[in-house]
Amino acid sequence: MSVTKFAIPEVIFGNSSLRYLGQCALRLGARRIFLVSDPGLEDAGWVQRVINILSEDKLECIYFNEVDSNPRDWQVHKGAQLYNEEHADLIIGLGGGSPIDAAKGIATIASNGGRIRDYEGANRIMRPLPPMIFIPTTAGSGSDISQFCIITDVERQLKMSIISRSLVPNVSIIDPSLLLTKTSELIIASAVDALAHAVESYVSKLASPFTETQALFATSLIMENLEPAARTRDPMALEKLSIASTAAGMSFSNAGLGIGHALAHSLGGRFDVLHGLVHPVLLPHVMRYNMKVCPAKMERIASTVLGSCTTSGASQALAGIERLESLFESLGVTTKLREILPDDSQLEEICKMAVPDECALTNPREATWVDLMGICKEAW
């Protein structure tokens, strides 16, 4: 086996684990906290809960909430300016992938300067970032433990992938009880995002035994727990989805992703589409495209998805993909690209923008913009 690496933060997991936040911040030497979140979490009461926990340990808090569902570059720049003006010394990201990615971007600019587009690509962050603690409130993005940061470049209408070991936080506090206030729609979208992380990283060119184990584990947990979590908000199922999201995050953070995420970034940058809505549409078609070059791995994914198999080889792999399609339809999520785009007039440009995305580099099968166009037409 070639040399590989596996990077993750310290993880504190479990219901009510949020109560350890102040202790973690103090251990990292914090006195003035820069908290990044969004209005939705304010309304749910979680922002005030975090502020109260910090105040119990006499920690000051500067709060920043100018974060959209696809965080913009100008929001990152504004947050970094405020961070430095307030002489903060630690960043907390509370939320789904958007507030946490915004927190990563703010940390990058606060310590390295420049504009966030300067760091697009892999391994371009040269100076250490401020200490970071992330608290995910969804079970899907994996941003709380990953080396990835996705920020929208408003001028180019493009979601940039920024990848660096520096973006892995010091601590991730994963408290599944935070999921109880989420809608069924958000639970589903987040879980399917995690499933796409697991599948794409499992077949990635950079996959290793360390990432493959986590990817299959995540896939199994999602298939077993997505429906009860979405339909009844069963606390145990929600906890299992949190574990799955964390495992999938460990996998894709170290193995990379694929063309499904490259297309999702291009679509999100152009049309501001919610990231979780794209994967039920694209994932089955991306899997069919990749099956030609990694049939054994697709068969193993199908075995995990189906639970038990009566076929083998290509038939089994296709049965697994069809099972995912029927699951998505039964959950009532969008499964056609035409349902989230106004028309197909910009598909060619979207596909051309997706080709150089960092996520496309680790896809197991090389894809031209014409290949991506074919996938989009199949999904249309």
C-alpha positions as CSV (number, residue, x, y, z in Angstrom):
1,M,0.0,0.0,0.0
2,S,1.3,3.5,-0.8
3,V,1.9,6.0,2.0
4,T,-1.4,7.5,3.3
5,K,-2.5,9.9,6.1
6,F,-5.6,10.2,8.2
7,A,-6.4,13.5,9.9
8,I,-9.3,14.1,12.3
9,P,-9.9,16.5,15.2
10,E,-10.6,15.6,18.8
11,V,-14.2,14.5,18.8
12,I,-16.6,14.8,21.8
13,F,-19.7,12.8,20.9
14,G,-23.0,12.2,22.7
15,N,-26.3,13.7,23.9
16,S,-25.6,16.8,26.1
17,S,-22.0,16.9,25.1
18,L,-22.5,20.6,24.4
19,R,-22.0,21.3,28.1
20,Y,-18.3,20.6,27.6
21,L,-17.9,23.6,25.3
22,G,-16.6,26.1,27.8
23,Q,-14.0,23.6,29.2
24,C,-12.7,23.0,25.7
25,A,-12.4,26.7,24.9
26,L,-10.5,27.4,28.2
27,R,-8.2,24.4,27.5
28,L,-7.3,26.1,24.2
29,G,-6.5,29.4,26.0
30,A,-9.6,31.3,24.9
31,R,-10.8,34.5,26.5
32,R,-12.7,36.2,23.7
33,I,-14.8,33.9,21.5
34,F,-15.9,34.6,18.0
35,L,-19.2,32.7,17.5
36,V,-20.4,32.1,13.9
37,S,-23.9,30.9,13.4
38,D,-27.2,31.9,11.6
39,P,-30.6,33.3,12.3
40,G,-32.3,29.9,12.1
41,L,-30.3,28.6,15.0
42,E,-31.1,31.8,16.9
43,D,-34.8,31.1,16.5
44,A,-34.3,27.5,17.6
45,G,-32.6,28.7,20.8
46,W,-29.2,27.1,20.2
47,V,-27.2,30.3,19.8
48,Q,-28.3,31.6,23.2
49,R,-27.7,28.2,24.7
50,V,-24.0,28.4,23.5
51,I,-23.6,32.0,24.7
52,N,-25.0,31.0,28.2
53,I,-22.5,28.0,28.4
54,L,-19.6,30.3,27.5
55,S,-20.7,33.0,30.0
56,E,-20.8,30.4,32.8
57,D,-17.0,30.0,32.3
58,K,-16.6,33.8,32.1
59,L,-15.8,33.8,28.4
60,E,-16.7,36.8,26.3
61,C,-18.5,36.2,23.1
62,I,-18.6,38.2,19.8
63,Y,-21.5,37.0,17.7
64,F,-21.5,37.0,13.8
65,N,-24.6,35.7,11.9
66,E,-24.2,37.1,8.4
67,V,-24.1,33.7,6.8
68,D,-26.2,32.5,3.8
69,S,-27.0,28.9,3.0
70,N,-24.1,29.0,0.5
71,P,-21.7,31.4,2.4
72,R,-20.4,34.2,0.3
73,D,-16.8,35.4,0.0
74,W,-17.8,38.9,1.2
75,Q,-19.4,37.5,4.3
76,V,-16.1,35.7,5.1
77,H,-14.1,38.9,4.6
78,K,-16.5,40.9,6.8
79,G,-16.3,38.3,9.5
80,A,-12.5,38.2,9.4
81,Q,-12.3,42.0,9.8
82,L,-14.6,41.9,12.8
83,Y,-12.6,39.0,14.3
84,N,-9.4,41.0,14.2
85,E,-11.0,44.3,15.3
86,E,-12.5,42.6,18.4
87,H,-9.2,40.9,19.2
88,A,-10.9,37.5,19.4
89,D,-8.7,34.4,20.1
90,L,-10.9,31.4,19.2
91,I,-13.6,30.7,16.6
92,I,-16.7,28.6,17.3
93,G,-18.8,27.5,14.3
94,L,-22.4,26.4,15.2
95,G,-24.6,25.0,12.5
96,G,-24.6,23.0,9.4
97,G,-22.0,23.2,6.7
98,S,-22.7,26.9,5.9
99,P,-21.8,28.5,9.3
100,I,-19.0,26.1,9.8
101,D,-17.5,26.7,6.4
102,A,-17.9,30.4,6.9
103,A,-16.0,30.0,10.3
104,K,-13.2,28.2,8.5
105,G,-13.0,31.0,5.9
106,I,-13.0,33.7,8.6
107,A,-10.2,31.9,10.4
108,T,-8.2,31.6,7.2
109,I,-8.4,35.3,6.3
110,A,-7.9,36.5,10.0
111,S,-4.6,34.7,10.2
112,N,-3.3,34.6,6.6
113,G,-4.8,37.8,5.1
114,G,-5.7,38.4,1.5
115,R,-9.0,37.3,-0.1
116,I,-10.6,33.9,0.3
117,R,-10.2,33.1,-3.4
118,D,-6.4,33.2,-2.8
119,Y,-6.7,29.9,-1.1
120,E,-8.8,28.0,-3.6
121,G,-7.5,24.6,-4.3
122,A,-5.4,22.3,-2.1
123,N,-2.7,23.2,0.5
124,R,-2.5,26.9,0.0
125,I,-2.9,28.0,3.6
126,M,0.6,28.7,4.9
127,R,0.1,30.2,8.4
128,P,-1.6,28.5,11.4
129,L,-5.2,29.3,12.0
130,P,-6.8,30.4,15.3
131,P,-8.1,27.6,17.5
132,M,-11.4,26.3,16.3
133,I,-14.3,24.4,17.9
134,F,-17.2,23.3,15.7
135,I,-20.6,22.2,16.8
136,P,-22.7,20.6,13.9
137,T,-26.4,21.0,14.1
138,T,-27.1,18.7,11.1
139,A,-26.0,15.1,10.4
140,G,-24.6,15.5,6.9
141,S,-22.0,18.1,6.0
142,G,-19.1,16.6,7.8
143,S,-17.5,20.1,7.7
144,D,-17.0,19.9,11.5
145,I,-14.2,17.3,11.1
146,S,-13.0,17.8,7.5
147,Q,-10.2,19.4,5.6
148,F,-12.7,21.0,3.2
149,C,-14.2,24.5,3.1
150,I,-16.7,25.6,0.4
151,I,-17.2,29.3,-0.2
152,T,-19.2,31.0,-3.0
153,D,-17.2,33.4,-5.2
154,V,-19.9,35.9,-6.0
155,E,-18.1,37.4,-9.0
156,R,-17.5,34.1,-10.7
157,Q,-20.8,32.5,-9.5
158,L,-18.8,29.5,-8.3
159,K,-18.5,27.5,-5.2
160,M,-14.8,27.3,-4.4
161,S,-13.2,24.2,-2.8
162,I,-10.5,25.1,-0.3
163,I,-8.7,22.0,1.1
164,S,-6.0,22.1,3.8
165,R,-5.1,20.2,7.0
166,S,-5.2,23.6,8.7
167,L,-9.0,23.6,8.3
168,V,-9.5,20.6,10.6
169,P,-10.6,22.1,13.9
170,N,-9.1,21.5,17.3
171,V,-12.3,20.0,18.6
172,S,-15.7,18.9,17.2
173,I,-18.5,18.6,19.7
174,I,-21.2,16.4,18.2
175,D,-24.4,16.5,20.2
176,P,-27.2,14.5,18.5
177,S,-29.9,16.2,20.6
178,L,-29.4,19.3,18.5
179,L,-31.1,17.4,15.6
180,L,-34.4,17.3,17.4
181,T,-35.3,20.8,16.3
182,K,-34.7,20.0,12.6
183,T,-37.4,19.5,10.0
184,S,-37.8,16.2,8.3
185,E,-36.7,17.8,5.0
186,L,-33.4,19.0,6.5
187,I,-32.8,15.6,8.1
188,I,-33.2,13.9,4.8
189,A,-31.1,16.4,2.8
190,S,-28.3,16.2,5.3
191,A,-28.3,12.4,5.5
192,V,-28.3,12.0,1.7
193,D,-25.3,14.5,1.6
194,A,-23.5,12.2,4.0
195,L,-24.4,9.2,1.9
196,A,-22.9,10.9,-1.1
197,H,-19.8,11.6,0.9
198,A,-19.5,7.9,1.8
199,V,-20.1,6.6,-1.7
200,E,-17.9,9.1,-3.5
201,S,-15.0,8.7,-1.0
202,Y,-15.2,4.9,-1.0
203,V,-14.5,4.8,-4.8
204,S,-12.1,7.8,-4.7
205,K,-8.6,7.5,-6.2
206,L,-7.2,8.3,-2.8
207,A,-9.3,5.8,-0.8
208,S,-7.4,3.7,1.8
209,P,-8.3,1.0,4.2
210,F,-8.8,3.7,6.8
211,T,-11.3,5.6,4.7
212,E,-13.1,2.7,3.1
213,T,-14.0,1.2,6.5
214,Q,-15.6,4.5,7.6
215,A,-17.4,4.9,4.3
216,L,-19.1,1.5,4.4
217,F,-20.0,2.0,8.0
218,A,-21.6,5.3,7.3
219,T,-23.6,3.9,4.4
220,S,-24.9,1.0,6.5
221,L,-26.0,3.4,9.3
222,I,-27.8,5.7,6.9
223,M,-29.7,3.0,5.2
224,E,-30.8,1.6,8.5
225,N,-31.8,4.9,10.2
226,L,-32.7,7.5,7.6
227,E,-36.4,6.6,7.3
228,P,-37.2,6.3,11.1
229,A,-35.2,9.5,11.7
230,A,-37.1,11.4,9.0
231,R,-40.6,10.1,9.7
232,T,-40.6,10.0,13.6
233,R,-37.5,11.8,14.7
234,D,-36.6,8.7,16.7
235,P,-33.8,9.9,19.0
236,M,-31.8,6.7,18.6
237,A,-32.0,6.9,14.8
238,L,-30.9,10.6,14.9
239,E,-27.9,9.6,17.0
240,K,-27.0,6.9,14.5
241,L,-27.2,9.4,11.7
242,S,-24.8,11.7,13.6
243,I,-22.4,8.8,13.9
244,A,-22.8,8.1,10.1
245,S,-22.2,11.8,9.2
246,T,-19.0,11.8,11.3
247,A,-17.8,8.5,9.8
248,A,-18.5,9.8,6.2
249,G,-16.7,13.0,7.1
250,M,-13.7,11.1,8.3
251,S,-13.7,9.2,5.0
252,F,-14.1,12.1,2.5
253,S,-11.9,14.5,4.4
254,N,-9.0,12.1,3.8
255,A,-9.9,10.4,0.5
256,G,-11.6,13.2,-1.3
257,L,-14.9,13.1,-3.3
258,G,-15.9,13.0,-6.9
259,I,-17.8,14.4,-9.8
260,G,-21.1,14.5,-8.0
261,H,-19.8,17.1,-5.6
262,A,-18.0,18.9,-8.4
263,L,-21.3,19.3,-10.2
264,A,-23.1,20.2,-6.9
265,H,-20.6,23.0,-6.4
266,S,-21.1,24.3,-9.9
267,L,-24.9,24.2,-9.6
268,G,-24.8,25.8,-6.2
269,G,-22.6,28.6,-7.2
270,R,-24.7,29.5,-10.3
271,F,-28.2,28.9,-8.9
272,D,-27.7,29.1,-5.1
273,V,-29.3,25.6,-4.9
274,L,-29.3,24.0,-1.4
275,H,-26.5,21.5,-1.4
276,G,-28.5,18.6,0.0
277,L,-31.1,18.9,-2.7
278,V,-28.6,18.0,-5.5
279,H,-27.4,14.6,-4.3
280,P,-30.6,12.6,-4.6
281,V,-30.7,13.9,-8.2
282,L,-27.1,13.2,-9.2
283,L,-25.9,10.3,-7.0
284,P,-27.5,7.3,-8.8
285,H,-26.3,8.6,-12.2
286,V,-22.8,9.3,-11.0
287,M,-22.7,5.8,-9.5
288,R,-23.7,4.3,-12.9
289,Y,-21.0,6.4,-14.7
290,N,-18.3,5.2,-12.3
291,M,-19.4,1.6,-12.2
292,K,-17.3,0.8,-15.4
293,V,-14.0,1.4,-13.6
294,C,-14.7,0.1,-10.1
295,P,-17.2,-2.7,-10.4
296,A,-16.1,-4.6,-7.3
297,K,-16.4,-1.5,-5.2
298,M,-19.9,-0.7,-6.6
299,E,-20.9,-4.3,-5.8
300,R,-19.7,-3.9,-2.2
301,I,-21.7,-0.6,-1.9
302,A,-24.7,-2.4,-3.2
303,S,-24.3,-5.2,-0.7
304,T,-24.3,-2.6,2.1
305,V,-27.3,-0.7,0.6
306,L,-29.4,-3.8,0.1
307,G,-28.4,-5.6,3.3
308,S,-28.7,-9.0,1.6
309,C,-28.2,-9.9,-2.1
310,T,-29.5,-12.6,-4.4
311,T,-27.4,-11.5,-7.3
312,S,-23.8,-10.6,-7.9
313,G,-21.6,-8.5,-10.2
314,A,-23.1,-5.8,-12.3
315,S,-26.6,-7.0,-11.6
316,Q,-26.0,-6.5,-7.9
317,A,-24.4,-3.1,-8.3
318,L,-27.4,-1.9,-10.4
319,A,-29.8,-3.3,-7.9
320,G,-28.1,-1.2,-5.2
321,I,-28.4,2.0,-7.3
322,E,-32.1,1.2,-8.0
323,R,-32.7,0.7,-4.3
324,L,-31.3,4.2,-3.6
325,E,-33.6,5.7,-6.3
326,S,-36.7,4.1,-4.8
327,L,-35.6,5.2,-1.3
328,F,-35.3,8.8,-2.5
329,E,-38.7,8.7,-4.2
330,S,-40.4,7.2,-1.1
331,L,-39.0,10.1,1.0
332,G,-40.5,12.6,-1.3
333,V,-37.3,14.4,-2.2
334,T,-36.4,15.9,-5.5
335,T,-35.0,13.3,-8.0
336,K,-35.1,15.3,-11.3
337,L,-32.7,18.0,-12.2
338,R,-35.4,19.9,-14.0
339,E,-37.2,20.4,-10.6
340,I,-34.4,22.5,-9.2
341,L,-33.2,24.4,-12.3
342,P,-35.3,26.9,-14.3
343,D,-34.2,25.4,-17.7
344,D,-31.3,23.5,-19.3
345,S,-29.8,26.5,-21.1
346,Q,-26.8,26.8,-18.8
347,L,-26.0,23.1,-18.4
348,E,-23.0,23.2,-20.7
349,E,-21.4,26.1,-18.8
350,I,-22.2,24.4,-15.5
351,C,-20.5,21.2,-16.6
352,K,-17.4,23.1,-17.9
353,M,-17.1,24.9,-14.6
354,A,-17.3,21.5,-12.7
355,V,-14.4,19.9,-14.6
356,P,-11.5,21.8,-12.8
357,D,-13.2,21.5,-9.3
358,E,-10.9,19.9,-6.8
359,C,-13.4,17.1,-6.1
360,A,-13.3,15.9,-9.7
361,L,-9.6,15.1,-9.4
362,T,-10.2,12.1,-7.2
363,N,-13.1,10.7,-9.1
364,P,-12.2,7.1,-10.1
365,R,-13.2,7.7,-13.8
366,E,-12.0,10.7,-15.7
367,A,-14.8,12.9,-16.9
368,T,-14.9,15.6,-19.5
369,W,-17.5,18.3,-19.6
370,V,-19.3,16.2,-22.3
371,D,-19.4,13.3,-19.9
372,L,-20.8,15.5,-17.1
373,M,-23.4,16.8,-19.6
374,G,-24.5,13.2,-20.2
375,I,-24.9,12.7,-16.5
376,C,-27.0,15.9,-16.2
377,K,-29.2,14.9,-19.2
378,E,-29.8,11.5,-17.6
379,A,-30.8,13.3,-14.4
380,W,-32.9,15.9,-16.1
